[in-house]
């Protein structure tokens, strides 16, 4: 499992780079002059990405995501019931 928190605060090219890395199952690390790859036969990771919607993400990225928008109740009692 991979958690990428608040992707909307990252550099603008990160979502497209992430698509490429996940699609290829590998990414390069230039300072180390090597690549990191998912081992053959290893399952594809579950990737969870969060956003505060501070910046719009690329449409190509969003088309490949299952988007779940959480709207928490405003009232204190409703919030407690929702969380329970």
VMD Tcl script that draws the C-alpha trace (Angstrom):
set ca {
  {0.00 0.00 0.00}
  {1.20 3.49 -0.85}
  {-0.29 6.65 0.72}
  {0.31 9.97 -1.02}
  {-1.11 12.67 1.22}
  {-2.23 16.06 -0.12}
  {-1.05 15.53 -3.70}
  {-2.50 18.92 -4.63}
  {0.32 20.59 -2.67}
  {3.04 18.78 -4.64}
  {4.70 20.07 -7.79}
  {2.31 20.25 -10.75}
  {4.05 17.47 -12.70}
  {3.86 14.89 -9.88}
  {0.46 13.34 -10.83}
  {1.58 12.64 -14.41}
  {4.94 11.30 -13.20}
  {3.09 9.09 -10.75}
  {0.94 7.67 -13.56}
  {4.06 6.84 -15.53}
  {5.84 5.21 -12.58}
  {2.81 3.11 -11.62}
  {2.15 2.11 -15.23}
  {5.76 1.00 -15.75}
  {6.14 -0.53 -12.29}
  {9.42 1.35 -11.87}
  {10.94 4.79 -11.45}
  {14.44 6.20 -11.67}
  {16.32 7.89 -8.84}
  {18.77 10.24 -10.60}
  {20.92 11.08 -7.52}
  {21.56 7.36 -7.05}
  {21.90 6.69 -10.80}
  {19.61 3.67 -10.54}
  {16.03 2.57 -10.92}
  {13.64 1.11 -8.37}
  {11.27 -1.51 -9.71}
  {8.47 -3.69 -8.41}
  {9.77 -7.28 -8.24}
  {8.47 -9.67 -10.88}
  {5.33 -11.39 -9.68}
  {4.72 -8.87 -6.90}
  {1.14 -7.58 -6.70}
  {0.31 -4.09 -7.92}
  {0.23 -1.78 -4.89}
  {-2.95 -0.17 -3.62}
  {-2.33 3.58 -3.95}
  {-4.35 5.98 -1.80}
  {-4.08 9.65 -2.74}
  {-5.56 12.48 -0.67}
  {-6.28 16.02 -1.74}
  {-7.65 19.14 -0.09}
  {-8.72 20.41 -3.52}
  {-6.44 23.45 -3.23}
  {-5.37 22.94 -6.84}
  {-7.12 21.12 -9.68}
  {-5.49 17.83 -10.61}
  {-4.97 16.85 -14.27}
  {-8.00 15.28 -15.95}
  {-5.89 12.35 -17.22}
  {-4.89 11.59 -13.62}
  {-8.44 11.83 -12.28}
  {-9.79 9.54 -15.03}
  {-7.60 6.78 -13.64}
  {-8.75 7.29 -10.04}
  {-11.75 6.20 -8.06}
  {-12.75 9.48 -6.43}
  {-14.39 9.41 -3.00}
  {-15.41 12.79 -1.64}
  {-15.92 12.88 2.11}
  {-18.31 15.50 3.43}
  {-18.33 15.51 7.20}
  {-21.42 16.73 9.09}
  {-21.14 20.21 10.57}
  {-23.14 19.68 13.78}
  {-21.17 18.25 16.72}
  {-23.66 15.47 17.52}
  {-23.98 14.45 13.88}
  {-20.19 14.34 13.51}
  {-19.84 11.97 16.48}
  {-22.56 9.69 15.11}
  {-20.96 9.74 11.66}
  {-17.54 8.79 13.04}
  {-18.95 6.02 15.22}
}
mol new
graphics top color blue
foreach p $ca { graphics top sphere $p radius 0.5 }
foreach p [lrange $ca 0 end-1] q [lrange $ca 1 end] { graphics top cylinder $p $q radius 0.2 }
display resetview
